[in-house]
């Protein structure tokens, strides 16, 4: 059998969708195409523009296929999203955007049927951030359309099904704050049986399983070999985690940054997770429970720096530290470690200082998340924040642990999703950006922020 070399990764994030061609020999992205992921507000509720994304996927695969051999296709997406298909394989309802408020209208009724946190590791979250709450609301608000549902597919598997015609379920997407999965039992939760949904979920397959080849009409349309294999697919935070599961010894933590900042502890000390602070249990690609915590850091950073000039120098950083200019949580309420706190500034930053203070805020929110999940050992940072020096330095100061930024072109999601194809001749290694000792003012700033925020 010929060794796989190039994997086309369909990577659908909450803010952007991209298709990346990953070279398994070098574990690098050798081609990338990207578009904004803009939800639609027409129809019964806010929903994803799946046809626009589908057109983009096909155009990207055609572009890659015209340039290089594509050996396999893998899919990774954000969580809290599912497609409801009718008996003909068409959408019975639009794919709901988890930021729609519809599920909140039946929150009291849903709370009466959802399993407890100690069974699912899934905290109660607002809007549609619990996938079970989405399905419950859709079943009650749109009973006729929901009754036509023959198959429920989590989001990576929806796209894999469109490519192959094969439906499957998969644990990383079922196990990310959905209320649908019991991670310790490795089975569907009591909610699924209580609502009679088990029959709607297709057979469970590993993220790395091949669903088969491209549908012949799609292969012909994009110019790829009809034998090109399509993998089952994986939740994006767990795609980020996978390379490090394969390369590192516990204990360590991975911080996956993007619209959401998701912290995951591997082999840390035992803690009692607090569902009121957005801690949860994820399920990794190997099927194992992972203590995790999250906040909407990428969204917060974009809001905080929208009008900032981004310019800084060492004197400006020193001034922020000396004056104790800081931002206390939370910019985005309803989730994260301080879900009910109202953000407030200590001091008045200039536009230039604002970018530095925002990075410090995000690092200290991340450090709080790591504390809440019992993380130990080195901290791997992947995604956009890995290139933010102020974020990484303050995270090091706050945790007193090694911070290993994975900066560069490739993101952990695309590399992790590509690794599902196997055959990689290298496994991702992350090295320290340096062992420079930070001045004591950094730790003092972190301590002051924690005390003011009530981060214990």
C-alpha beads as a LAMMPS data file, in Angstrom:
LAMMPS data file: protein, C-alpha beads

456 atoms
455 bonds

1 atom types
1 bond types

-500.0 500.0 xlo xhi
-500.0 500.0 ylo yhi
-500.0 500.0 zlo zhi

Masses

1 110.0

Atoms # bond

1 1 1 0.000 0.000 0.000
2 1 1 1.322 3.456 -0.923
3 1 1 2.070 5.635 2.090
4 1 1 -0.246 8.593 2.493
5 1 1 1.500 11.922 2.010
6 1 1 -0.990 14.778 1.513
7 1 1 -4.248 15.161 3.438
8 1 1 -6.828 17.801 2.605
9 1 1 -8.246 19.035 5.917
10 1 1 -11.634 20.711 6.018
11 1 1 -11.419 22.896 9.129
12 1 1 -14.621 24.752 10.003
13 1 1 -14.225 27.136 12.921
14 1 1 -16.862 29.390 14.367
15 1 1 -15.318 32.516 12.812
16 1 1 -13.614 31.154 9.690
17 1 1 -13.730 28.063 7.527
18 1 1 -10.628 26.826 5.763
19 1 1 -9.326 23.946 3.730
20 1 1 -5.649 23.146 4.239
21 1 1 -3.416 20.681 2.448
22 1 1 -1.164 19.051 5.055
23 1 1 2.077 17.262 4.224
24 1 1 2.330 14.321 6.619
25 1 1 6.067 13.980 6.064
26 1 1 6.763 17.456 7.430
27 1 1 3.541 18.011 9.398
28 1 1 3.066 21.374 7.745
29 1 1 0.378 23.149 5.787
30 1 1 1.565 23.505 2.208
31 1 1 -1.565 25.219 0.885
32 1 1 -4.459 26.985 2.591
33 1 1 -7.738 28.529 1.485
34 1 1 -10.009 30.404 3.880
35 1 1 -13.356 32.235 4.045
36 1 1 -15.356 33.946 6.762
37 1 1 -18.011 31.748 8.374
38 1 1 -21.077 34.005 8.436
39 1 1 -24.345 32.661 9.851
40 1 1 -27.704 33.427 8.283
41 1 1 -30.552 35.088 10.164
42 1 1 -33.437 34.267 7.849
43 1 1 -35.640 31.203 8.365
44 1 1 -36.821 29.905 11.726
45 1 1 -33.611 30.792 13.629
46 1 1 -29.974 31.815 13.229
47 1 1 -28.268 29.059 11.271
48 1 1 -25.109 28.143 9.389
49 1 1 -24.816 28.865 5.678
50 1 1 -23.955 25.275 4.855
51 1 1 -24.386 25.718 1.108
52 1 1 -21.872 28.557 1.003
53 1 1 -19.438 26.441 3.023
54 1 1 -20.092 23.440 0.778
55 1 1 -19.350 25.472 -2.341
56 1 1 -16.127 26.703 -0.756
57 1 1 -15.101 23.141 0.161
58 1 1 -15.636 21.886 -3.378
59 1 1 -13.788 24.835 -4.925
60 1 1 -10.858 24.294 -2.562
61 1 1 -10.642 20.563 -3.207
62 1 1 -10.702 21.246 -6.936
63 1 1 -7.905 23.798 -6.592
64 1 1 -5.759 21.423 -4.544
65 1 1 -6.490 18.476 -6.809
66 1 1 -5.328 20.457 -9.798
67 1 1 -1.976 21.134 -8.154
68 1 1 -1.082 18.022 -6.162
69 1 1 -2.143 14.505 -5.351
70 1 1 -4.611 14.410 -2.444
71 1 1 -4.370 11.076 -0.645
72 1 1 -7.134 11.522 1.928
73 1 1 -9.656 14.020 3.279
74 1 1 -10.205 14.730 6.975
75 1 1 -12.743 17.012 8.646
76 1 1 -12.582 18.990 11.874
77 1 1 -15.166 21.510 13.105
78 1 1 -16.303 23.476 16.126
79 1 1 -18.603 21.706 18.536
80 1 1 -22.188 22.227 19.727
81 1 1 -23.541 21.742 16.223
82 1 1 -25.551 19.021 14.520
83 1 1 -27.397 18.434 11.280
84 1 1 -30.823 16.815 11.271
85 1 1 -31.374 14.807 8.088
86 1 1 -34.607 13.387 6.749
87 1 1 -35.003 9.955 5.165
88 1 1 -33.721 11.311 1.830
89 1 1 -30.583 12.737 3.414
90 1 1 -31.729 16.349 3.158
91 1 1 -31.852 18.789 6.045
92 1 1 -35.063 18.461 8.027
93 1 1 -34.238 21.793 9.704
94 1 1 -31.476 24.368 9.168
95 1 1 -28.202 23.692 11.014
96 1 1 -28.677 25.786 14.147
97 1 1 -25.979 28.243 15.214
98 1 1 -25.254 27.695 18.913
99 1 1 -25.369 31.460 19.497
100 1 1 -29.093 31.509 18.766
101 1 1 -31.156 32.123 21.893
102 1 1 -33.998 29.753 21.011
103 1 1 -32.991 26.939 23.385
104 1 1 -33.085 29.371 26.322
105 1 1 -36.840 29.778 25.852
106 1 1 -37.355 26.205 27.085
107 1 1 -34.532 26.179 29.605
108 1 1 -36.683 25.222 32.613
109 1 1 -38.245 22.277 30.806
110 1 1 -34.881 21.141 29.504
111 1 1 -33.256 21.286 32.926
112 1 1 -35.889 18.830 34.125
113 1 1 -34.769 16.165 31.642
114 1 1 -31.020 16.744 31.197
115 1 1 -28.608 14.417 33.040
116 1 1 -26.553 15.669 35.962
117 1 1 -23.048 17.075 35.541
118 1 1 -21.513 14.165 37.451
119 1 1 -22.847 11.795 34.771
120 1 1 -21.931 13.729 31.629
121 1 1 -19.195 16.187 32.641
122 1 1 -21.256 18.691 30.654
123 1 1 -22.085 21.966 32.446
124 1 1 -25.350 23.825 31.839
125 1 1 -24.548 26.484 29.241
126 1 1 -26.576 29.312 27.691
127 1 1 -28.099 29.507 24.215
128 1 1 -27.335 26.355 22.230
129 1 1 -23.934 25.561 23.708
130 1 1 -25.333 22.272 25.020
131 1 1 -26.218 20.312 21.898
132 1 1 -28.852 18.412 23.852
133 1 1 -30.603 21.723 24.564
134 1 1 -30.638 22.471 20.845
135 1 1 -32.202 19.147 19.982
136 1 1 -34.743 19.456 22.780
137 1 1 -35.797 22.937 21.650
138 1 1 -36.010 21.905 17.993
139 1 1 -38.099 18.854 18.905
140 1 1 -40.551 21.006 20.875
141 1 1 -40.617 24.176 18.764
142 1 1 -40.691 22.431 15.373
143 1 1 -42.333 19.061 16.097
144 1 1 -43.378 18.275 12.519
145 1 1 -39.942 18.951 11.047
146 1 1 -38.214 17.133 13.899
147 1 1 -40.505 14.145 13.364
148 1 1 -39.128 13.885 9.827
149 1 1 -35.596 13.533 11.200
150 1 1 -34.137 10.148 10.365
151 1 1 -30.496 10.858 11.246
152 1 1 -28.683 13.185 13.648
153 1 1 -25.106 13.943 12.633
154 1 1 -22.597 15.946 14.627
155 1 1 -20.937 18.598 12.508
156 1 1 -17.691 16.942 11.320
157 1 1 -19.642 13.840 10.389
158 1 1 -22.218 15.891 8.476
159 1 1 -19.538 17.112 6.092
160 1 1 -17.945 13.673 5.849
161 1 1 -21.366 12.264 4.992
162 1 1 -21.893 14.836 2.249
163 1 1 -18.591 13.735 0.741
164 1 1 -19.193 9.985 0.988
165 1 1 -22.888 9.319 1.569
166 1 1 -21.946 7.358 4.716
167 1 1 -23.373 8.414 8.101
168 1 1 -21.463 7.870 11.357
169 1 1 -21.295 9.082 14.954
170 1 1 -18.028 9.916 16.751
171 1 1 -17.119 10.464 20.407
172 1 1 -15.114 13.714 20.381
173 1 1 -18.096 15.617 19.016
174 1 1 -20.627 13.704 21.098
175 1 1 -18.538 14.291 24.214
176 1 1 -17.995 18.072 24.071
177 1 1 -20.525 19.636 26.512
178 1 1 -23.477 18.103 24.675
179 1 1 -25.354 16.382 27.555
180 1 1 -25.650 13.468 25.104
181 1 1 -22.663 11.376 26.221
182 1 1 -21.583 9.622 29.424
183 1 1 -17.762 9.804 29.138
184 1 1 -17.025 7.345 31.937
185 1 1 -19.458 4.732 30.651
186 1 1 -18.456 5.381 27.040
187 1 1 -22.084 5.424 25.944
188 1 1 -24.985 7.726 25.220
189 1 1 -26.432 9.520 28.234
190 1 1 -29.838 8.970 29.792
191 1 1 -31.141 12.045 27.912
192 1 1 -30.779 10.279 24.570
193 1 1 -32.909 7.338 25.703
194 1 1 -35.377 9.499 27.618
195 1 1 -36.094 11.485 24.449
196 1 1 -36.060 8.446 22.148
197 1 1 -33.150 9.780 20.090
198 1 1 -30.796 6.790 20.170
199 1 1 -32.227 5.349 16.975
200 1 1 -31.456 8.622 15.176
201 1 1 -27.716 8.419 15.755
202 1 1 -25.798 6.307 13.195
203 1 1 -23.180 3.716 14.212
204 1 1 -20.278 4.928 16.331
205 1 1 -16.891 4.938 14.609
206 1 1 -13.425 6.196 15.630
207 1 1 -12.395 9.637 14.382
208 1 1 -9.696 7.945 12.301
209 1 1 -12.029 5.441 10.643
210 1 1 -12.393 5.584 6.890
211 1 1 -15.980 6.156 5.813
212 1 1 -15.024 5.055 2.317
213 1 1 -14.261 6.921 -0.883
214 1 1 -15.584 10.143 -2.328
215 1 1 -18.948 9.927 -4.002
216 1 1 -18.241 9.471 -7.725
217 1 1 -20.085 12.660 -8.729
218 1 1 -18.066 14.734 -6.257
219 1 1 -14.776 13.127 -7.293
220 1 1 -15.537 13.997 -10.903
221 1 1 -16.579 17.554 -9.988
222 1 1 -13.406 18.367 -8.025
223 1 1 -10.989 16.330 -10.113
224 1 1 -9.834 13.948 -7.398
225 1 1 -9.311 10.216 -7.647
226 1 1 -12.611 8.459 -6.938
227 1 1 -10.729 6.195 -4.515
228 1 1 -9.709 9.136 -2.271
229 1 1 -10.575 8.097 1.270
230 1 1 -12.596 10.300 3.622
231 1 1 -12.091 9.969 7.369
232 1 1 -14.844 10.095 9.969
233 1 1 -13.653 13.420 11.450
234 1 1 -13.001 15.073 14.803
235 1 1 -13.990 17.975 17.070
236 1 1 -11.512 20.839 16.641
237 1 1 -10.163 21.126 20.200
238 1 1 -9.524 17.403 20.225
239 1 1 -7.778 17.681 16.877
240 1 1 -5.448 20.202 18.525
241 1 1 -4.838 17.804 21.398
242 1 1 -4.134 14.702 19.305
243 1 1 -0.561 15.487 18.137
244 1 1 0.471 16.050 21.736
245 1 1 -1.203 12.879 22.954
246 1 1 0.979 11.058 20.450
247 1 1 4.186 12.971 21.225
248 1 1 4.248 13.843 24.935
249 1 1 4.303 12.112 28.278
250 1 1 1.875 13.210 30.969
251 1 1 1.484 15.466 32.790
252 1 1 1.032 18.364 30.398
253 1 1 -1.673 20.744 29.246
254 1 1 -2.717 21.934 25.816
255 1 1 -4.319 25.340 25.304
256 1 1 -6.102 25.491 21.964
257 1 1 -6.770 29.092 20.958
258 1 1 -9.197 30.514 18.438
259 1 1 -12.698 31.899 18.892
260 1 1 -12.689 29.752 22.024
261 1 1 -9.680 29.197 24.276
262 1 1 -9.924 25.583 25.418
263 1 1 -7.553 24.293 28.103
264 1 1 -7.102 20.524 28.437
265 1 1 -5.187 18.757 31.207
266 1 1 -3.523 15.414 30.599
267 1 1 -2.387 13.605 33.734
268 1 1 -2.812 16.523 36.146
269 1 1 -3.841 16.284 39.793
270 1 1 -7.358 15.261 40.695
271 1 1 -9.861 18.073 41.121
272 1 1 -13.602 18.402 41.516
273 1 1 -14.792 20.217 38.433
274 1 1 -17.120 23.163 38.972
275 1 1 -19.886 23.261 36.346
276 1 1 -20.706 26.881 37.232
277 1 1 -17.274 27.947 35.944
278 1 1 -17.405 26.295 32.514
279 1 1 -15.249 23.331 33.377
280 1 1 -16.163 20.126 31.618
281 1 1 -15.039 16.722 30.482
282 1 1 -14.074 16.386 26.841
283 1 1 -13.524 13.007 25.214
284 1 1 -10.299 12.732 23.233
285 1 1 -9.662 10.902 19.974
286 1 1 -8.621 7.783 21.900
287 1 1 -11.973 7.764 23.716
288 1 1 -10.578 8.905 27.082
289 1 1 -12.092 11.605 29.324
290 1 1 -10.102 14.861 29.540
291 1 1 -10.642 17.569 32.173
292 1 1 -11.133 20.827 30.283
293 1 1 -12.138 24.455 30.725
294 1 1 -12.915 27.210 28.249
295 1 1 -13.760 30.807 27.628
296 1 1 -14.452 32.832 24.495
297 1 1 -10.975 34.364 24.379
298 1 1 -10.626 34.921 20.650
299 1 1 -13.937 36.758 20.509
300 1 1 -12.908 38.835 23.541
301 1 1 -9.529 39.762 22.053
302 1 1 -11.163 40.910 18.822
303 1 1 -13.583 43.113 20.750
304 1 1 -10.877 44.554 22.985
305 1 1 -8.421 45.398 20.224
306 1 1 -10.814 46.496 17.473
307 1 1 -9.616 50.113 17.656
308 1 1 -6.147 49.540 19.119
309 1 1 -3.083 50.307 17.018
310 1 1 -1.202 47.182 18.137
311 1 1 2.067 49.099 18.589
312 1 1 4.161 48.407 21.670
313 1 1 7.671 48.503 23.042
314 1 1 9.371 47.381 26.238
315 1 1 8.771 50.759 27.894
316 1 1 5.039 50.495 27.260
317 1 1 4.897 46.975 28.750
318 1 1 6.881 48.165 31.758
319 1 1 4.426 51.032 32.242
320 1 1 1.429 48.665 32.233
321 1 1 3.108 46.452 34.815
322 1 1 4.251 49.338 37.012
323 1 1 0.892 51.119 37.001
324 1 1 -1.090 47.909 37.417
325 1 1 -3.368 48.693 34.491
326 1 1 -5.557 45.632 34.069
327 1 1 -8.855 44.300 32.820
328 1 1 -10.913 42.146 35.143
329 1 1 -13.414 39.535 33.915
330 1 1 -15.539 39.023 31.986
331 1 1 -15.850 40.612 28.562
332 1 1 -18.086 37.785 27.306
333 1 1 -20.576 36.707 29.940
334 1 1 -22.500 33.464 30.243
335 1 1 -19.504 31.173 29.849
336 1 1 -15.910 30.896 31.043
337 1 1 -14.535 30.812 34.606
338 1 1 -16.335 34.043 35.626
339 1 1 -19.665 33.696 33.797
340 1 1 -21.585 36.309 35.796
341 1 1 -18.810 38.858 36.411
342 1 1 -18.987 42.215 34.637
343 1 1 -15.731 43.366 33.061
344 1 1 -14.070 46.458 34.502
345 1 1 -10.829 48.313 33.916
346 1 1 -8.313 49.127 36.630
347 1 1 -6.635 52.254 35.336
348 1 1 -7.159 53.818 31.926
349 1 1 -5.024 52.279 29.166
350 1 1 -3.972 54.172 26.082
351 1 1 -4.828 52.625 22.727
352 1 1 -1.333 51.113 22.540
353 1 1 -1.507 49.831 26.123
354 1 1 -4.911 48.292 25.474
355 1 1 -3.451 45.529 23.280
356 1 1 -0.920 44.565 25.964
357 1 1 -3.523 44.635 28.756
358 1 1 -5.886 42.505 26.641
359 1 1 -3.153 39.889 26.164
360 1 1 -2.457 39.873 29.912
361 1 1 -6.180 39.471 30.630
362 1 1 -6.454 36.478 28.279
363 1 1 -3.359 34.839 29.785
364 1 1 -4.704 35.206 33.311
365 1 1 -8.107 33.863 32.288
366 1 1 -6.242 30.881 30.796
367 1 1 -4.210 30.397 33.968
368 1 1 -7.451 30.367 35.966
369 1 1 -8.859 27.694 33.657
370 1 1 -5.715 25.586 34.086
371 1 1 -6.005 25.851 37.870
372 1 1 -9.636 24.765 37.766
373 1 1 -8.821 21.552 35.867
374 1 1 -5.770 20.532 37.904
375 1 1 -3.262 20.981 35.080
376 1 1 0.391 20.165 35.728
377 1 1 3.563 20.133 33.664
378 1 1 4.414 22.130 30.549
379 1 1 1.723 24.142 28.787
380 1 1 1.529 23.842 25.001
381 1 1 -0.183 26.822 23.353
382 1 1 -1.395 26.380 19.819
383 1 1 -3.381 28.593 17.471
384 1 1 -3.264 32.395 17.102
385 1 1 -2.282 33.189 20.702
386 1 1 0.912 31.133 20.362
387 1 1 2.397 34.057 18.443
388 1 1 1.403 36.602 21.114
389 1 1 4.511 37.167 23.231
390 1 1 2.665 39.069 25.971
391 1 1 0.095 36.302 26.328
392 1 1 2.733 33.567 26.577
393 1 1 4.943 35.517 28.975
394 1 1 2.088 36.378 31.339
395 1 1 0.845 32.768 31.217
396 1 1 4.339 31.669 32.267
397 1 1 4.431 34.242 35.068
398 1 1 0.997 33.274 36.359
399 1 1 1.563 29.504 36.348
400 1 1 5.310 29.337 37.028
401 1 1 5.504 26.577 34.440
402 1 1 7.095 26.117 31.043
403 1 1 5.009 27.563 28.218
404 1 1 5.605 26.043 24.793
405 1 1 4.080 28.152 22.019
406 1 1 3.456 26.387 18.753
407 1 1 3.684 29.395 16.486
408 1 1 3.924 29.297 12.726
409 1 1 1.772 28.636 9.719
410 1 1 0.139 25.376 10.746
411 1 1 -2.533 25.149 13.401
412 1 1 -3.006 22.257 15.759
413 1 1 -6.468 21.573 14.396
414 1 1 -5.323 20.946 10.835
415 1 1 -2.273 18.919 11.872
416 1 1 -4.296 16.821 14.325
417 1 1 -7.023 16.165 11.798
418 1 1 -4.430 15.157 9.203
419 1 1 -2.797 12.742 11.651
420 1 1 -6.044 10.766 11.708
421 1 1 -4.986 9.459 8.307
422 1 1 -1.931 7.774 9.837
423 1 1 1.254 7.187 7.960
424 1 1 2.970 10.297 9.315
425 1 1 6.731 9.950 9.254
426 1 1 7.107 12.630 11.939
427 1 1 5.241 13.474 15.103
428 1 1 4.848 17.079 16.074
429 1 1 7.460 18.272 18.570
430 1 1 7.063 21.580 20.348
431 1 1 10.114 23.315 21.764
432 1 1 10.362 26.082 24.295
433 1 1 10.577 29.596 22.946
434 1 1 13.339 30.206 25.458
435 1 1 14.047 30.086 29.147
436 1 1 14.281 33.834 29.815
437 1 1 13.490 34.633 33.435
438 1 1 10.762 37.231 33.759
439 1 1 11.191 40.140 36.184
440 1 1 9.271 39.834 39.479
441 1 1 6.816 42.546 38.384
442 1 1 5.162 40.016 36.065
443 1 1 4.343 37.656 38.924
444 1 1 3.232 40.549 41.109
445 1 1 0.844 41.690 38.369
446 1 1 -0.561 38.162 38.042
447 1 1 -1.051 37.882 41.799
448 1 1 -2.810 41.250 41.924
449 1 1 -5.123 40.274 39.061
450 1 1 -6.030 36.986 40.715
451 1 1 -6.810 38.723 44.010
452 1 1 -8.952 41.381 42.318
453 1 1 -10.767 38.871 40.097
454 1 1 -11.408 36.362 42.869
455 1 1 -9.721 33.701 40.801
456 1 1 -9.348 31.125 43.538

Bonds

1 1 1 2
2 1 2 3
3 1 3 4
4 1 4 5
5 1 5 6
6 1 6 7
7 1 7 8
8 1 8 9
9 1 9 10
10 1 10 11
11 1 11 12
12 1 12 13
13 1 13 14
14 1 14 15
15 1 15 16
16 1 16 17
17 1 17 18
18 1 18 19
19 1 19 20
20 1 20 21
21 1 21 22
22 1 22 23
23 1 23 24
24 1 24 25
25 1 25 26
26 1 26 27
27 1 27 28
28 1 28 29
29 1 29 30
30 1 30 31
31 1 31 32
32 1 32 33
33 1 33 34
34 1 34 35
35 1 35 36
36 1 36 37
37 1 37 38
38 1 38 39
39 1 39 40
40 1 40 41
41 1 41 42
42 1 42 43
43 1 43 44
44 1 44 45
45 1 45 46
46 1 46 47
47 1 47 48
48 1 48 49
49 1 49 50
50 1 50 51
51 1 51 52
52 1 52 53
53 1 53 54
54 1 54 55
55 1 55 56
56 1 56 57
57 1 57 58
58 1 58 59
59 1 59 60
60 1 60 61
61 1 61 62
62 1 62 63
63 1 63 64
64 1 64 65
65 1 65 66
66 1 66 67
67 1 67 68
68 1 68 69
69 1 69 70
70 1 70 71
71 1 71 72
72 1 72 73
73 1 73 74
74 1 74 75
75 1 75 76
76 1 76 77
77 1 77 78
78 1 78 79
79 1 79 80
80 1 80 81
81 1 81 82
82 1 82 83
83 1 83 84
84 1 84 85
85 1 85 86
86 1 86 87
87 1 87 88
88 1 88 89
89 1 89 90
90 1 90 91
91 1 91 92
92 1 92 93
93 1 93 94
94 1 94 95
95 1 95 96
96 1 96 97
97 1 97 98
98 1 98 99
99 1 99 100
100 1 100 101
101 1 101 102
102 1 102 103
103 1 103 104
104 1 104 105
105 1 105 106
106 1 106 107
107 1 107 108
108 1 108 109
109 1 109 110
110 1 110 111
111 1 111 112
112 1 112 113
113 1 113 114
114 1 114 115
115 1 115 116
116 1 116 117
117 1 117 118
118 1 118 119
119 1 119 120
120 1 120 121
121 1 121 122
122 1 122 123
123 1 123 124
124 1 124 125
125 1 125 126
126 1 126 127
127 1 127 128
128 1 128 129
129 1 129 130
130 1 130 131
131 1 131 132
132 1 132 133
133 1 133 134
134 1 134 135
135 1 135 136
136 1 136 137
137 1 137 138
138 1 138 139
139 1 139 140
140 1 140 141
141 1 141 142
142 1 142 143
143 1 143 144
144 1 144 145
145 1 145 146
146 1 146 147
147 1 147 148
148 1 148 149
149 1 149 150
150 1 150 151
151 1 151 152
152 1 152 153
153 1 153 154
154 1 154 155
155 1 155 156
156 1 156 157
157 1 157 158
158 1 158 159
159 1 159 160
160 1 160 161
161 1 161 162
162 1 162 163
163 1 163 164
164 1 164 165
165 1 165 166
166 1 166 167
167 1 167 168
168 1 168 169
169 1 169 170
170 1 170 171
171 1 171 172
172 1 172 173
173 1 173 174
174 1 174 175
175 1 175 176
176 1 176 177
177 1 177 178
178 1 178 179
179 1 179 180
180 1 180 181
181 1 181 182
182 1 182 183
183 1 183 184
184 1 184 185
185 1 185 186
186 1 186 187
187 1 187 188
188 1 188 189
189 1 189 190
190 1 190 191
191 1 191 192
192 1 192 193
193 1 193 194
194 1 194 195
195 1 195 196
196 1 196 197
197 1 197 198
198 1 198 199
199 1 199 200
200 1 200 201
201 1 201 202
202 1 202 203
203 1 203 204
204 1 204 205
205 1 205 206
206 1 206 207
207 1 207 208
208 1 208 209
209 1 209 210
210 1 210 211
211 1 211 212
212 1 212 213
213 1 213 214
214 1 214 215
215 1 215 216
216 1 216 217
217 1 217 218
218 1 218 219
219 1 219 220
220 1 220 221
221 1 221 222
222 1 222 223
223 1 223 224
224 1 224 225
225 1 225 226
226 1 226 227
227 1 227 228
228 1 228 229
229 1 229 230
230 1 230 231
231 1 231 232
232 1 232 233
233 1 233 234
234 1 234 235
235 1 235 236
236 1 236 237
237 1 237 238
238 1 238 239
239 1 239 240
240 1 240 241
241 1 241 242
242 1 242 243
243 1 243 244
244 1 244 245
245 1 245 246
246 1 246 247
247 1 247 248
248 1 248 249
249 1 249 250
250 1 250 251
251 1 251 252
252 1 252 253
253 1 253 254
254 1 254 255
255 1 255 256
256 1 256 257
257 1 257 258
258 1 258 259
259 1 259 260
260 1 260 261
261 1 261 262
262 1 262 263
263 1 263 264
264 1 264 265
265 1 265 266
266 1 266 267
267 1 267 268
268 1 268 269
269 1 269 270
270 1 270 271
271 1 271 272
272 1 272 273
273 1 273 274
274 1 274 275
275 1 275 276
276 1 276 277
277 1 277 278
278 1 278 279
279 1 279 280
280 1 280 281
281 1 281 282
282 1 282 283
283 1 283 284
284 1 284 285
285 1 285 286
286 1 286 287
287 1 287 288
288 1 288 289
289 1 289 290
290 1 290 291
291 1 291 292
292 1 292 293
293 1 293 294
294 1 294 295
295 1 295 296
296 1 296 297
297 1 297 298
298 1 298 299
299 1 299 300
300 1 300 301
301 1 301 302
302 1 302 303
303 1 303 304
304 1 304 305
305 1 305 306
306 1 306 307
307 1 307 308
308 1 308 309
309 1 309 310
310 1 310 311
311 1 311 312
312 1 312 313
313 1 313 314
314 1 314 315
315 1 315 316
316 1 316 317
317 1 317 318
318 1 318 319
319 1 319 320
320 1 320 321
321 1 321 322
322 1 322 323
323 1 323 324
324 1 324 325
325 1 325 326
326 1 326 327
327 1 327 328
328 1 328 329
329 1 329 330
330 1 330 331
331 1 331 332
332 1 332 333
333 1 333 334
334 1 334 335
335 1 335 336
336 1 336 337
337 1 337 338
338 1 338 339
339 1 339 340
340 1 340 341
341 1 341 342
342 1 342 343
343 1 343 344
344 1 344 345
345 1 345 346
346 1 346 347
347 1 347 348
348 1 348 349
349 1 349 350
350 1 350 351
351 1 351 352
352 1 352 353
353 1 353 354
354 1 354 355
355 1 355 356
356 1 356 357
357 1 357 358
358 1 358 359
359 1 359 360
360 1 360 361
361 1 361 362
362 1 362 363
363 1 363 364
364 1 364 365
365 1 365 366
366 1 366 367
367 1 367 368
368 1 368 369
369 1 369 370
370 1 370 371
371 1 371 372
372 1 372 373
373 1 373 374
374 1 374 375
375 1 375 376
376 1 376 377
377 1 377 378
378 1 378 379
379 1 379 380
380 1 380 381
381 1 381 382
382 1 382 383
383 1 383 384
384 1 384 385
385 1 385 386
386 1 386 387
387 1 387 388
388 1 388 389
389 1 389 390
390 1 390 391
391 1 391 392
392 1 392 393
393 1 393 394
394 1 394 395
395 1 395 396
396 1 396 397
397 1 397 398
398 1 398 399
399 1 399 400
400 1 400 401
401 1 401 402
402 1 402 403
403 1 403 404
404 1 404 405
405 1 405 406
406 1 406 407
407 1 407 408
408 1 408 409
409 1 409 410
410 1 410 411
411 1 411 412
412 1 412 413
413 1 413 414
414 1 414 415
415 1 415 416
416 1 416 417
417 1 417 418
418 1 418 419
419 1 419 420
420 1 420 421
421 1 421 422
422 1 422 423
423 1 423 424
424 1 424 425
425 1 425 426
426 1 426 427
427 1 427 428
428 1 428 429
429 1 429 430
430 1 430 431
431 1 431 432
432 1 432 433
433 1 433 434
434 1 434 435
435 1 435 436
436 1 436 437
437 1 437 438
438 1 438 439
439 1 439 440
440 1 440 441
441 1 441 442
442 1 442 443
443 1 443 444
444 1 444 445
445 1 445 446
446 1 446 447
447 1 447 448
448 1 448 449
449 1 449 450
450 1 450 451
451 1 451 452
452 1 452 453
453 1 453 454
454 1 454 455
455 1 455 456
